[in-house]
Amino acid sequence: MPDHPTNGIKTDEFTRADTDIDLTEPKMYKVILHNDHYTTMDFVVEVLVSLFRKPAAEATKIMLDVHKKGKGICGVYTYDIAATRVAQVHHLAAKREFPLKCSLEEA
């Protein structure tokens, strides 16, 4: 048998191995900021720009959703990333003495 790019392993072995793998997409979670009557709008925009990498215009739109609708979606992430972002928001808010609440829910 001539040299094959599979390094001597039969092609049907690769096919069988490829079909045995069952991959599922990870669950996704929305990170949500909640309105309160103490956290400044500027701070909310700052959080959205610095932690969520939102452009200023999009951050302002989300901040207005938080202000007017009671909550705003910052982004959708896998669980680990979403939970980390929630913790980062709470850490920054506590550091600046704001009661800003952030949560996650399955998308």
N, C-alpha and C positions, 0 to 999 in steps of 0.2 A: 504494500500500500504506500503510495507516495506521501511525502510530507504534506500535511494539511495545516491550514492556519489555526486549527483548533488544538495543535500540539499533540496529536495522536489520539485525541478523544473523539469518539464517533459523534457525528452530528445529531443522531437521534437521542443521545444522552443529553445534549444541550436542550433539545426540544422538550424532553420529558421533564428536566429540571425547571425549565422556564414555566411550564404549565402547572407545576406543583406549588408555585408561590402565589399566595393569595394576599394581595395588598389592598388595604382599605384606607381611604382618606381620613385624616384625623378630624375630630369634631372641631368646629370653629366657635369662637366666643366673641360677643360684642363687648367692648369696654365702654361703659356709660358714665358720664359725669352728671351729677344731680344738682339742682339749684338749691341754694340757701340764701339767706338774706344778709350775709356777712362777707362772703368771699368776693373780692373785686373782679370786675369784668377783665381788667388788665391782667390779673393773675391767671385767670382761666385761659386767656389767649396765650400767655407766657408758657403755661403747662402744655397746651396743645402744640405750640411751635417747638418747644425744647424736648419734650418727651415723645410726642407722637409725630414729629417731623412734618407738621402741617404748614403749608404756606400761610402767610398772614391773612389773606382773604378768606381762605377756607377755615382757618382757626376762628376768625371773627364770626363767620356764619354758624359754626358749631356753638360758639359761646352764646350767640343770640338764641339758638334753639334751647340751650340750657336755661337762659334767662326767661324766655317767653313760654316755652312748652314744658319746662320743669326738668328736662333732661336732654342730653345730646350724645350721639354716638361718636366716639373718638376713632374707632377702627375695629376691625374684625381680625382676630388672631387665633393661633392654636392656644390651648389652655395654659401652657407654661408661660408663653409670652404675655398673654392677657393678664394672668395673675401677677406677673412681675410688674407690668405697667400699673395695675391697680395699687400695688404696694408702693411703687415710686411716686404716684400721685399723692397718696396719703402721707408719705414721708416729706415730700416738698411742702404740702399744705401745713403739716404740723410744724415744720421748721419756720414757716412764715406766719404761724398762728392763725390759720384759716381753717374753718370746719368743712372744707370741701369734701364731699362724699363721691366716691367712685366705686363702681361695681362691675361685675361681668355677668353675662347670661348667655346661654347657648344660642347660637345664631340659627 
